[in-house]
Amino acid sequence: MIPVLIVLNAGSSSLKFQVYDAPDGAEPRLVWKGLYEGLGGSAHFLVKDTGGSLLDEMTWSSGDGFGHEEALMHLVSWLSQFREERKPVAIGHRVVHGGEAFSGPVLIDEAVIQTLETLVPLAPLHQPHNLEPIRIVRRRLPGMPQVACFDTAFHQTQSEIARMFALPREMRERGVKRYGFHGLSYDYIASVLKDYDPHLAEGRVIVAHLGNGASLCALNKGASIATTMGFSALDGLPMGTRCGAVDAGVVFFMLREMKLSPEEAERILYTKSGLLGVSGLSNDMRVLRSKVETNADAKRAIDLFVYRITREIGSLVAALGGLDGLVFTGGIGENDVATRAEVIAGLAWAGLALNEAANRIGGPRISAGSGPPAWVIPTNEELVIARQTRGVLGAMPAKLAS
C-alpha cells in the first residue's frame, strides 16, 4: 500500500487538488491533479495524470447544490477506486494567513482553526475559503490528519524593522505589521534555485511572482529579507483586480467624499481595481496584450503594472544592498514574454540585458551579457505543501499505510 497526500487549494467557487505518493524518505511524487470549478452552480470536475492526459471528467447542473462539501466527498469517492494501490493518509491545505502565531506548517486541531478564524479580516478574499474545506474534513473525515501550510510563514525571517509600519506601538502590539504573502511560491523557488544557478542561490535575488496576485520578494541566501505585500494581500504591486499600494488617504476619500461603506470600499480595492480597474476591460494579461495596439486603457494598465514592478525592484535592491539576479515566476512571469522583456528593459540601470531568443521560448535563462542573470522558473506551491505536510507528520504516513 502506497501512502498518498492530498493537497487542497480552495477558492470561493473552486477546489484545486493534487495527489502525491509519499514514500518514506523520498521526495513526494505527483500522481494526479485536478479541479472542481463552478461550485455552487454548474459544477465541473476534471482530473489529469502527470502527463496531462484526462483521466475523468464530470459536470453537475446548477440545481444539484454541488458545493465544496460535495466536491470533497466526491474526491474521496473517486480516490477510493485506487485504494488497492494507494491510501490517502493526510491532507495539506494552503492557508494564506498564519499571522504571528504560526511560523511554519502546523497539524490542525480546533484551537488552530479558532486562531486562523481571527485572521479572516486580514485576508478576506482567501482565508474564509481556505478554512471551509478544513472544517468539512474535520466533520466528515474526523480521523484524517490535516496540516495547514501558510503563505505568510516564509517571511518570518525578515527583521523587525522590515516588518514595521510607522504607527503607534499599540497597533503593532495588536498585530498590525507587514506579513508578506506568496511564501509557498518563494519557498519553492528558494529550494530549486541551486539546480539552475548554484552561485545565485547563495546570493542576493529578487523573485517576481507575477500573476492575478502579484508580489516581489528579496532573498539573501534563500531567506526572505523584504517583500512588497504587507499587512494584507492588497499591498504592493497592482494585480489582476487588487490595487496594490495606495495612499491611505484614498480610503478616507472613498468613505467621506464618495460616501461608500467600508464594505463597498473594500470590494473596490480588492475586486474592481488593478489591471481590471485601470483598463476597464479585464484582469487577464492575455486579453490586455491582445488589445494593447488599439485600446489606450489596456496599454495604460500594462504600463502601470510594469512601472510598479521596476520601481519596487529598485526598493528591494536597496534592501539587499545590491542585486545578483532576478527570477520570474507565476502565471504572467512564466508565460508573458512581453512583460518579462519590458521589466528587464526597465532594469538596464542594474546591468540586466535581455536575450530575446531565450525569452521567446521561456528560457530558463533569459538574460544576456555579463550583468545579473535573469531566469524563468515555474513555481510549484503544491509540492511545497506536500513536503511540509509530510514533514509535520514525520513517519506517520508510512505507519498509517501499514
Secondary structure, DSSP 8 states (H G I E B T S, - for coil): -EEEEEEEEE-SSEEEEEEEE--TTS--EEEEEEEEESTTSS-EEEEEETT--EEEEEE--GGG---HHHHHHHHHHHHHTTTTTEEEEEEEEEES--TTT-SS-EE--HHHHHHHHTTGGGSTTTHHHHHHHHHHHHHH-TTS-EEEEESSGGGGGS-TGGG--SS-HHHHHTT-S-----HHHHHHHHHHHHHH-HHHHTSEEEEEEESSSEEEEEEETTEEEEES--SSTTSSS--SS---S--HHHHHHHHHTS---HHHHHHHHHHS-HHHHHHSS-S-HHHHHHHTTT-HHHHHHHHHHHHHHHHHHHHHHHHHTS-SEEEEEHHHHHH-HHHHHHHHHTTGGGT--B-HHHHHTT-SB-B-SSS--EEE----HHHHHHHHHHHHHTTHHHHHH-
